[in-house]
């Protein structure tokens, strides 16, 4: 298990479910007509926040555990706001080694 999977393995959210303060203060600067790519997203708190603002969001992380929790967080919010959230199906392509 990678260290991030271990960190995110607990029942709670390692960094909480609220978006980072910096993101909340600066989200108005993000263009609404372009998709947003959230890298190193962990458990999804920032991606879920941005999706809630109506942005088209994709979250990427090396932790399948973190992304699965992020998908559950997104699913707990109004569905019409969070359909763009990336489920952890693409994790293998960023975590498996290339020969």
C-alpha positions in Angstrom: 0.0 0.0 0.0 1.4 3.4 -0.9 1.8 6.0 2.0 -1.1 8.1 0.7 -3.4 5.1 0.6 -2.4 4.5 4.3 -3.0 8.1 5.2 -6.5 8.1 3.6 -7.5 4.7 4.8 -9.3 5.8 8.0 -13.0 6.5 8.3 -12.6 10.3 8.5 -11.0 12.7 6.0 -7.3 13.5 6.6 -7.7 17.2 5.7 -11.4 17.5 6.3 -14.2 18.0 3.8 -14.0 21.8 3.4 -11.9 23.2 0.6 -8.7 24.9 1.4 -9.1 28.5 2.6 -6.9 29.7 -0.3 -9.0 28.0 -2.9 -12.3 29.4 -1.3 -10.8 32.9 -1.4 -9.5 32.6 -5.0 -12.0 30.4 -6.8 -13.6 33.5 -8.4 -10.4 33.9 -10.5 -11.0 30.5 -12.3 -12.5 30.9 -15.7 -15.9 29.2 -15.8 -15.8 28.3 -19.5 -12.8 25.9 -19.2 -12.5 22.6 -17.4 -10.5 22.4 -14.2 -7.9 19.7 -13.5 -7.2 19.1 -9.8 -3.9 17.4 -9.4 -2.8 15.7 -6.2 -6.4 15.9 -5.1 -6.3 13.3 -2.3 -9.8 12.9 -0.9 -11.4 15.4 -3.2 -12.3 18.3 -1.0 -11.1 21.0 -3.4 -12.6 19.3 -6.5 -16.0 18.9 -4.8 -16.0 22.5 -3.8 -15.2 23.7 -7.4 -17.8 21.3 -8.9 -20.3 22.9 -6.4 -19.5 26.2 -8.0 -20.6 24.8 -11.3 -17.1 24.1 -12.8 -16.4 21.0 -14.9 -13.8 19.3 -12.7 -11.5 16.3 -13.0 -9.6 15.1 -9.9 -6.4 13.1 -10.2 -4.4 11.5 -7.4 -2.0 8.6 -7.0 -4.1 7.2 -4.1 -7.1 5.0 -5.1 -8.2 5.1 -1.5 -8.3 9.0 -1.6 -10.1 9.2 -4.9 -12.7 6.6 -3.8 -13.4 8.8 -0.7 -13.6 11.8 -2.9 -16.1 10.1 -5.1 -18.2 9.3 -2.0 -17.9 12.9 -0.8 -19.1 14.1 -4.2 -22.0 11.6 -4.2 -23.1 13.0 -0.9 -23.8 16.4 -2.4 -26.5 17.4 -4.9 -26.0 15.2 -7.9 -26.6 17.9 -10.5 -23.5 19.7 -9.2 -21.1 16.8 -8.9 -21.5 14.6 -12.0 -18.1 15.8 -13.4 -16.1 14.4 -10.5 -13.7 11.8 -11.6 -14.3 8.4 -10.1 -11.2 6.4 -9.2 -11.3 4.3 -12.4 -8.3 6.0 -13.9 -5.9 5.5 -11.0 -4.1 2.5 -12.5 -2.8 4.5 -15.4 -1.0 6.9 -13.0 0.1 4.5 -10.4 1.3 1.4 -12.2 4.8 1.2 -13.5 5.5 1.4 -17.2 7.9 -1.2 -18.6 
